[in-house]
Structures are given as structure tokens and as C-alpha cells.
Amino acid sequence: AGGNTSRIPDKNLDCAGLCYGHFKLVPQPGSSSQQCLCTEGSIGCSNYTLYKHTSSSTGQSSMCVSPNITRANINSLVHISMQVAPQQCQTTTACVVECLFGNVHVTGRYDRGNNTMRCQSPQIFQVDNATSVVIPIRLQINGVLHNSSTFLSVEYLFPTDSRYNVTISERDHGMCTSCARFHPDFCKKDCTGTYSGTARIDDCGLCVEGSTGMGFNQMADCAGICQGNFLMHSVPITSIYPTGEACYCDLDVGVCMRNTFGAVPRTIFENRGGGGTREPPYPSHLLYQRTCLSPQYLPKSGFINTDYYLRIGTEHDVCPAVGHSCIVQCKVGDATVLGRFIVAGNYIECQPAGLAVPTGSNATVAVYVLVNSVVLPTNALFLTFVDTNSPLIGSNVLKNASSVSALCDRCHTVTNRTCYRDCSGVWMGSAKRDGCGVCAGGSTGIAPDQNVDCQGVCNGPFQLLGNGLCACNRTRKACVEAGRTSVFTRHHEETLCITPSLLPASPSTLPITLKVMGGELMNAPPALPFELKFGGSMRTTGAYYDQHLKAIICTSLPGLVDSSSSRRSVTVGVRISFLNGGGEAGPFVFITLDPSLSPLDNTLQLNQKGCGECSTFNALNCKTDCAGIGNGDAYIDDCGTCVGGSTKLLPNQEKDCQGICFGPFRQNQSGDCICPFPSHPPCLNYRRDDSNTDDATDATFAALDGYYIALLSISTIFIGAVVACAAYLYATGQSMEQLSRSRYPH
């Protein structure tokens, strides 16, 4: 436009500044002024090509008007919210605000706290029978047009518009009607849906206060039960009822335990912290928990028996603090009695002695748990006081109903973590399976482990002898297998060994050294003082721990069984006994007492040396000699024979007088070393027939064996096995029979 185009600039703008817009100037009735408006509704009026000076067709993100719909015949407060505060109003200097509703100027004000302009809308007259008109809005701050790049408008409804009465409530929502995104912290709805309203949810889950006209917890009765049936009743003034009033329900028990709608009641304490004003007094996992009461009935008067308890099973630990140090009380109706939390059973018990309610019809009271004087958020519990002659509270009935067993019968689904039956089926009973698998103790009348013998074997073969020794007279194998199953120890494996394990049963003045060794003694010695205990009664003397051998060394009592008490061998169990009150520990080891065995028996004497028969239990410290004796003295001599130690064999006794192992040379009566049969083949195989044995090395079997192996290996490599063997036999005069002879006992 302009220049030589012959076009007038902005000729296509309407009065609202919209290019090819639908807004037009309309005369106002009774006035010479005109109003810029659109009669095609908010959508039709906004269906324009471009707003003047706008860089995009949607340039409305920086400002917002609320409400954007109002009544035409009243003055409404209109809020214009801005994303960025006007520069003119960012300081404390006052800024003059004007709102232009079409062509009508209205003085406004700036709200710094909410960053909004507030203006009172003018009344608009109906035009061309339209049901609504849309008026553009512009801002002037200190005389300068502010929103030249943003199009704002308000739709005015006339009474003929169907939305006239529906939207009337929205005008009170102020800036939150359509501009809530500009005020996220301020524009919040209360439970009635009102922006910035004061209505809230109470402990009964009802929306109260604010515009509801209802008070907080107004629908809870005196017992704290929502829509409950409990009322205040006049009663004699007592220490429990100092005001002369008591809160209880005098209706049928079933009615009292329901709300006025017949549903399971809810208490004002169940939702604590979940919508009301109260802060939760417990950790989050204890905001609510199920509880269960036992018994449910008590006599109305004369209840003074302190053997009876009110017990309340709880779903969680009500005293999670360290050491469970908290004050627990039971609130029974209007009375509060001291209680205690039983950690082992996860329940609360209170003595209700002294509680009473007025005479007359039955009375039901609500029961709550107080922890440190704060009511625990739980479901409703009910206790009903009945006539003293009621079958519901006969002395035996009441006593049984007041028991822990009754609590678990009724409340085990709540306290299922701790309400358990013992092996006899008794709730929280003390009966247990003994070592023989028999349910004993508690209410069974059966003593634990009464079926074990003196060794602790269930129905076992061990019995007390005349001298008090617990022994088994079966075979050693049968006795050991049975003895290891003893209930007196949890260690049934064969991890320790005792040597010697066979002792004489007859009296003897010769002490016998015993050793106990095994894996349990390898790392550290047992705590002192200790001793070995035989057959449950007799003890060793002088027991000590051998640091080198890693074993317990002790001396047995001479004559554990006298000759008159037993003519058969018997086996007894032996354990380490601690003298400082620690009792017995570790697995049993077993010793067999044989009346036919002498204290001088060779095997007995050998087993007292070194590790004896327990070498495999202490491989690190027990070295076995060639005769199989732990730490023994036997060894291999020059002729390959195990000699010395327990073998009773002298070393190299297989050498002949020439020093040849297993050789044919013998010493004659004259003392000469000769081959007795010179023409005999063995003698012919030896070239050397004199007594010259200076080269003793060549004469030993071990040396010949070495020469033979070395020469045989070399000859086999270079010549062949057959030629080598023949050459060696010719050179040495030995025979294959002599070279192959060797005596090893094992």
C-alpha cells in the first residue's frame, strides 16, 4: 500500500485491528458513541487472517484475559494476566492502567503479586438481536498501548443465550477461569472444584467447609465414627465420667458396629494425614493398620478381676523405636487405662479393672489404642458391656475369652506374623518337638526327651552300669552309629577321633595316655579349663592341649569298669567337658572297654604313641611310617625292607656275610664267608668267592639294582633289550632271580 499503488495503508483492518476481521463499529443505544464489536460468537469473531503488528497468527501466548465470557448487563471484574510484567510497572513507581473494551476506556489497576491487570467491564447493550457479542480488549499503561501485538477479547452473553445461567459461576473464579497456566501456584481447585477455594476433605472423607456449609468432621459421632450411632448419655458423675456424660451406643450390638447406612464404619483416625489438617504422628508405614479386639464382651459392673485382660492384636509394631520405649494406653469409651505392648506376640494388653457403664440396656463403646497419648490410626473396635448374668461373660467363658489363645483364635488374620500354634495345636503354646520328634512340654504333660537313653539316643541301647557309667554292650560299630545320633549334641559328624579307642576294662595301676584330635582342634585350643568325660560320669585327669600335635592329651582313669560289673566289652561316649560352667561341647568320640585286653597289650601301647589310629584326622601333624604308624620309627633299609619301630625287625638283616641283599654267602665255623654250595647255580653266578668285601657298595642289592637300571637303560637305547640283559648278567655273575627278590611287608 501507499506510494504509487493507489492503495490506502491498513484499509483492510477492522476496528479491532484484525486484517479482514469481523469486528465493526456499532452505535450504542441512547448514546452518540459507537462500540467496536462482533456478533458472530467467540470462534467466528476470532477467525481472522492477521492481527495488526503480530508476527504469527497465534500471538496470544504472552497475555490472557479471564474470565473470557461474562454477562453483558452487569459489571464484571476482568483479569488480564501477563507472562512478563510490564516494564513501566516493574518498579515501585505507580503505573497508570487503562483497559479499552472496544472504544470504552475503563480505569484499572496493576496487581504486582499476581502480575495481572484488573478492570471492571462496562455494560454492553444488545445489538441486532444477537445472543452474544465479542468485545476486543487493549491495555494502556501510562498512556501507551501495551498489547499492540496480542489480541484479547471478552464474549458478553445476553439473557437470551443458553449459556447465560450456566457460566455465571465462572465469573467469580477470577484470573483462574481461563488463565490458570499463568498462575500455577495460586490457581488450585478445592474439593468442590472452586479455584482457590477453602473447602477440604475431612477425616470422614467428606468435602467440608468452604462453600459446602459443613463443618470439619461434622458427620462423626462422639466416638469418632463417621455417620456412627454413638451418642452422649447422662451418667452419674465419677472419676471416669467427671462431666456426667458417657459416649456409647445403646442399640443392638450389630447396629452399633455399623454406621447409619449399615456399612462397616470408618473412624476419623483412619485417614489421619491423608486429607485432613492433622499431621501423621507415625512413620508412613504406620499411618494405618488393622487391629482386632479380644474379648468383645465384659460385665457392666463389678469387673475387678485383674486376671482378665483386653488384648488388641496389631498388624504392625506400634512401638518401632529402639527398645520399644513408648507409652501404650487403651481408650475404652471415655476411660483411658494403661497398657503394654507385647513384642513377642505383637499385641497390646490392658487391664480393664474398674471400668463400668450405667445400668440398663447393653452398652457398646469404641476402643482405641493410644501411643504416647496419640490415637493410633486403626479400624473401629467395639466392646459391649452386658448383664453380669449373661452367658457371654460367665466366669469360665470370660476367662477363656480373655486368654492369649482366644486372641489368636479371633485375630490371627491380623497378627499372623506372631500368632502361631505349637506342635500340640495351642496358640502361642510352648510345646515343641523334642530330639526324638515327640511333641513335649507346654500343655502336653510330656517331659522333653523322656524317650532317650543315658547317651541321649532315642530309644537307644545305652544304659547305666552299676558304677554309674553310661555304656552300650552291643558291637562297637552298632554302639558308635547309635551314639552319634545323641540329642545331647548338635554335632553328629565324625570330626574328632580318640586314640587308643580300645582300652582294658579291668582295674589297672598303669595309666593310659589318650589323645583327641581332629579338624575342630587344628586352629585353636578349646578354652581352659577342660577335661574328658567318659560315659556321662567318669572323668580324665590332667588334660592339656598339645600345641605341636594339635591334640588334647590326657590320662584315662584306671579301671573304668571293674571285672565284676561286666564280662563283655562295652562302648562309652566321651566328650570335652568345660569346668567353667560351659557344659559339654563338640561331637562324641567313643572308647570300647574290653575285659580281655591287658594294659601291656602291644597294640594298646603302640596306639598311645604319636597319632595312633587317628593319623587321618591330623594329616598336617601326623606322619605315618612305612608300617602305617603315625609318627612311628619304622623305615626302609638297604634291602627295601620296612624295619625298626613297630616291625620288630633289625635293619639290613637280609644281607649275607658278603653284604649282598638276599645273597647266598654264609659264614662257616671257621669264620670264613663262603658260598656253601660252590657248584650250586646261585654260587656260580657270583665271580667273587672270597671274603674281600672292600667294595661294599657293589655288594648291596640297592647298588646292584642301580647299576642294573642304569646299564639296562643305556643298553636298551643303543643295542637292544636282549643284548643288554645278557651282557650285564655275564659281567656281574648275578641271576635274574636274585635281582627280582625284594621283601616289603605291605
Secondary structure in CASP SS format (residue, H / E / C, confidence):
PFRMAT SS
TARGET T0000
AUTHOR 0000-0000-0000
METHOD secondary structure of the structure
MODEL  1
A C 1.00
G C 1.00
G H 1.00
N H 1.00
T H 1.00
S C 1.00
R C 1.00
I C 1.00
P C 1.00
D C 1.00
K C 1.00
N C 1.00
L E 1.00
D C 1.00
C C 1.00
A C 1.00
G C 1.00
L E 1.00
C E 1.00
Y C 1.00
G C 1.00
H C 1.00
F C 1.00
K E 1.00
L E 1.00
V E 1.00
P E 1.00
Q C 1.00
P C 1.00
G C 1.00
S C 1.00
S C 1.00
S C 1.00
Q E 1.00
Q E 1.00
C E 1.00
L E 1.00
C E 1.00
T C 1.00
E C 1.00
G H 1.00
S H 1.00
I H 1.00
G H 1.00
C H 1.00
S C 1.00
N C 1.00
Y C 1.00
T C 1.00
L E 1.00
Y E 1.00
K C 1.00
H C 1.00
T C 1.00
S C 1.00
S C 1.00
S C 1.00
T C 1.00
G C 1.00
Q C 1.00
S C 1.00
S C 1.00
M E 1.00
C E 1.00
V E 1.00
S E 1.00
P C 1.00
N C 1.00
I E 1.00
T E 1.00
R E 1.00
A C 1.00
N C 1.00
I C 1.00
N C 1.00
S C 1.00
L E 1.00
V E 1.00
H E 1.00
I E 1.00
S E 1.00
M E 1.00
Q C 1.00
V C 1.00
A C 1.00
P C 1.00
Q H 1.00
Q H 1.00
C H 1.00
Q C 1.00
T C 1.00
T C 1.00
T C 1.00
A C 1.00
C C 1.00
V C 1.00
V E 1.00
E E 1.00
C E 1.00
L E 1.00
F E 1.00
G C 1.00
N C 1.00
V E 1.00
H E 1.00
V E 1.00
T E 1.00
G E 1.00
R E 1.00
Y E 1.00
D E 1.00
R C 1.00
G C 1.00
N C 1.00
N C 1.00
T E 1.00
M E 1.00
R E 1.00
C E 1.00
Q E 1.00
S C 1.00
P C 1.00
Q C 1.00
I C 1.00
F C 1.00
Q C 1.00
V C 1.00
D C 1.00
N C 1.00
A C 1.00
T C 1.00
S E 1.00
V E 1.00
V E 1.00
I E 1.00
P E 1.00
I E 1.00
R E 1.00
L E 1.00
Q E 1.00
I E 1.00
N C 1.00
G C 1.00
V E 1.00
L E 1.00
H C 1.00
N C 1.00
S C 1.00
S C 1.00
T C 1.00
F C 1.00
L E 1.00
S E 1.00
V E 1.00
E E 1.00
Y E 1.00
L E 1.00
F C 1.00
P C 1.00
T C 1.00
D C 1.00
S C 1.00
R C 1.00
Y C 1.00
N C 1.00
V C 1.00
T C 1.00
I H 1.00
S H 1.00
E H 1.00
R H 1.00
D H 1.00
H H 1.00
G H 1.00
M H 1.00
C H 1.00
T C 1.00
S C 1.00
C C 1.00
A H 1.00
R H 1.00
F H 1.00
H C 1.00
P C 1.00
D C 1.00
F C 1.00
C C 1.00
K C 1.00
K E 1.00
D C 1.00
C C 1.00
T C 1.00
G C 1.00
T C 1.00
Y E 1.00
S C 1.00
G C 1.00
T C 1.00
A C 1.00
R E 1.00
I E 1.00
D C 1.00
D C 1.00
C C 1.00
G C 1.00
L C 1.00
C E 1.00
V E 1.00
E C 1.00
G C 1.00
S C 1.00
T C 1.00
G C 1.00
M C 1.00
G C 1.00
F C 1.00
N C 1.00
Q C 1.00
M C 1.00
A E 1.00
D C 1.00
C C 1.00
A C 1.00
G C 1.00
I E 1.00
C E 1.00
Q C 1.00
G C 1.00
N C 1.00
F C 1.00
L E 1.00
M E 1.00
H E 1.00
S E 1.00
V C 1.00
P C 1.00
I C 1.00
T C 1.00
S C 1.00
I C 1.00
Y C 1.00
P C 1.00
T C 1.00
G C 1.00
E E 1.00
A E 1.00
C E 1.00
Y E 1.00
C E 1.00
D C 1.00
L C 1.00
D C 1.00
V H 1.00
G H 1.00
V H 1.00
C H 1.00
M C 1.00
R C 1.00
N C 1.00
T C 1.00
F C 1.00
G C 1.00
A C 1.00
V C 1.00
P C 1.00
R C 1.00
T E 1.00
I C 1.00
F C 1.00
E C 1.00
N C 1.00
R C 1.00
G C 1.00
G C 1.00
G C 1.00
G C 1.00
T C 1.00
R C 1.00
E C 1.00
P C 1.00
P C 1.00
Y C 1.00
P C 1.00
S H 1.00
H H 1.00
L H 1.00
L C 1.00
Y C 1.00
Q E 1.00
R C 1.00
T E 1.00
C E 1.00
L E 1.00
S E 1.00
P C 1.00
Q C 1.00
Y E 1.00
L E 1.00
P E 1.00
K C 1.00
S C 1.00
G C 1.00
F C 1.00
I C 1.00
N C 1.00
T C 1.00
D C 1.00
Y C 1.00
Y C 1.00
L E 1.00
R E 1.00
I E 1.00
G E 1.00
T E 1.00
E C 1.00
H C 1.00
D C 1.00
V C 1.00
C C 1.00
P C 1.00
A C 1.00
V H 1.00
G H 1.00
H H 1.00
S C 1.00
C C 1.00
I C 1.00
V E 1.00
Q E 1.00
C E 1.00
K E 1.00
V E 1.00
G C 1.00
D C 1.00
A E 1.00
T E 1.00
V E 1.00
L E 1.00
G E 1.00
R E 1.00
F E 1.00
I E 1.00
V C 1.00
A C 1.00
G C 1.00
N C 1.00
Y E 1.00
I E 1.00
E E 1.00
C E 1.00
Q C 1.00
P C 1.00
A C 1.00
G C 1.00
L C 1.00
A C 1.00
V C 1.00
P C 1.00
T C 1.00
G C 1.00
S C 1.00
N C 1.00
A E 1.00
T E 1.00
V E 1.00
A E 1.00
V E 1.00
Y E 1.00
V E 1.00
L E 1.00
V E 1.00
N C 1.00
S C 1.00
V E 1.00
V E 1.00
L C 1.00
P C 1.00
T E 1.00
N C 1.00
A C 1.00
L E 1.00
F E 1.00
L E 1.00
T E 1.00
F E 1.00
V E 1.00
D C 1.00
T C 1.00
N C 1.00
S C 1.00
P H 1.00
L H 1.00
I H 1.00
G C 1.00
S H 1.00
N H 1.00
V H 1.00
L H 1.00
K H 1.00
N H 1.00
A H 1.00
S C 1.00
S C 1.00
V H 1.00
S H 1.00
A H 1.00
L H 1.00
C H 1.00
D H 1.00
R H 1.00
C H 1.00
H C 1.00
T C 1.00
V C 1.00
T C 1.00
N C 1.00
R C 1.00
T C 1.00
C C 1.00
Y C 1.00
R E 1.00
D C 1.00
C C 1.00
S C 1.00
G C 1.00
V C 1.00
W E 1.00
M C 1.00
G C 1.00
S C 1.00
A C 1.00
K E 1.00
R E 1.00
D C 1.00
G C 1.00
C C 1.00
G C 1.00
V C 1.00
C E 1.00
A E 1.00
G C 1.00
G C 1.00
S C 1.00
T C 1.00
G C 1.00
I C 1.00
A C 1.00
P C 1.00
D C 1.00
Q C 1.00
N C 1.00
V E 1.00
D C 1.00
C C 1.00
Q C 1.00
G C 1.00
V C 1.00
C E 1.00
N C 1.00
G C 1.00
P C 1.00
F C 1.00
Q E 1.00
L E 1.00
L C 1.00
G C 1.00
N C 1.00
G C 1.00
L C 1.00
C E 1.00
A E 1.00
C E 1.00
N C 1.00
R C 1.00
T C 1.00
R H 1.00
K H 1.00
A H 1.00
C H 1.00
V H 1.00
E H 1.00
A H 1.00
G H 1.00
R C 1.00
T C 1.00
S C 1.00
V C 1.00
F C 1.00
T C 1.00
R C 1.00
H C 1.00
H C 1.00
E C 1.00
E C 1.00
T C 1.00
L E 1.00
C E 1.00
I E 1.00
T E 1.00
P C 1.00
S C 1.00
L E 1.00
L E 1.00
P E 1.00
A C 1.00
S C 1.00
P C 1.00
S C 1.00
T C 1.00
L C 1.00
P C 1.00
I C 1.00
T E 1.00
L E 1.00
K E 1.00
V E 1.00
M E 1.00
G E 1.00
G H 1.00
E H 1.00
L H 1.00
M C 1.00
N C 1.00
A C 1.00
P C 1.00
P C 1.00
A C 1.00
L C 1.00
P C 1.00
F E 1.00
E E 1.00
L E 1.00
K E 1.00
F E 1.00
G C 1.00
G C 1.00
S C 1.00
M E 1.00
R E 1.00
T C 1.00
T E 1.00
G E 1.00
A E 1.00
Y E 1.00
Y E 1.00
D E 1.00
Q C 1.00
H C 1.00
L C 1.00
K C 1.00
A E 1.00
I E 1.00
I E 1.00
C E 1.00
T E 1.00
S C 1.00
L C 1.00
P C 1.00
G C 1.00
L C 1.00
V C 1.00
D C 1.00
S C 1.00
S C 1.00
S C 1.00
S C 1.00
R C 1.00
R C 1.00
S C 1.00
V E 1.00
T E 1.00
V E 1.00
G E 1.00
V E 1.00
R E 1.00
I E 1.00
S E 1.00
F E 1.00
L C 1.00
N C 1.00
G C 1.00
G C 1.00
G E 1.00
E E 1.00
A E 1.00
G E 1.00
P E 1.00
F E 1.00
V E 1.00
F E 1.00
I E 1.00
T E 1.00
L E 1.00
D E 1.00
P C 1.00
S C 1.00
L C 1.00
S C 1.00
P C 1.00
L C 1.00
D C 1.00
N H 1.00
T H 1.00
L H 1.00
Q H 1.00
L H 1.00
N H 1.00
Q C 1.00
K C 1.00
G C 1.00
C C 1.00
G E 1.00
E C 1.00
C C 1.00
S H 1.00
T H 1.00
F H 1.00
N C 1.00
A C 1.00
L C 1.00
N C 1.00
C C 1.00
K C 1.00
T E 1.00
D C 1.00
C C 1.00
A C 1.00
G C 1.00
I C 1.00
G E 1.00
N C 1.00
G C 1.00
D C 1.00
A C 1.00
Y E 1.00
I E 1.00
D C 1.00
D C 1.00
C C 1.00
G C 1.00
T C 1.00
C E 1.00
V E 1.00
G C 1.00
G H 1.00
S H 1.00
T H 1.00
K C 1.00
L C 1.00
L C 1.00
P C 1.00
N C 1.00
Q C 1.00
E C 1.00
K E 1.00
D C 1.00
C C 1.00
Q C 1.00
G C 1.00
I C 1.00
C E 1.00
F C 1.00
G C 1.00
P C 1.00
F C 1.00
R E 1.00
Q E 1.00
N C 1.00
Q C 1.00
S C 1.00
G C 1.00
D C 1.00
C E 1.00
I E 1.00
C C 1.00
P C 1.00
F C 1.00
P C 1.00
S C 1.00
H C 1.00
P H 1.00
P H 1.00
C H 1.00
L H 1.00
N C 1.00
Y C 1.00
R C 1.00
R C 1.00
D C 1.00
D C 1.00
S C 1.00
N C 1.00
T C 1.00
D C 1.00
D C 1.00
A H 1.00
T H 1.00
D H 1.00
A H 1.00
T C 1.00
F H 1.00
A H 1.00
A H 1.00
L H 1.00
D H 1.00
G H 1.00
Y H 1.00
Y H 1.00
I H 1.00
A H 1.00
L H 1.00
L H 1.00
S H 1.00
I H 1.00
S H 1.00
T H 1.00
I H 1.00
F H 1.00
I C 1.00
G C 1.00
A H 1.00
V H 1.00
V H 1.00
A H 1.00
C H 1.00
A H 1.00
A H 1.00
Y H 1.00
L H 1.00
Y H 1.00
A H 1.00
T H 1.00
G C 1.00
Q C 1.00
S C 1.00
M H 1.00
E H 1.00
Q H 1.00
L H 1.00
S H 1.00
R C 1.00
S C 1.00
R C 1.00
Y C 1.00
P C 1.00
H C 1.00
END
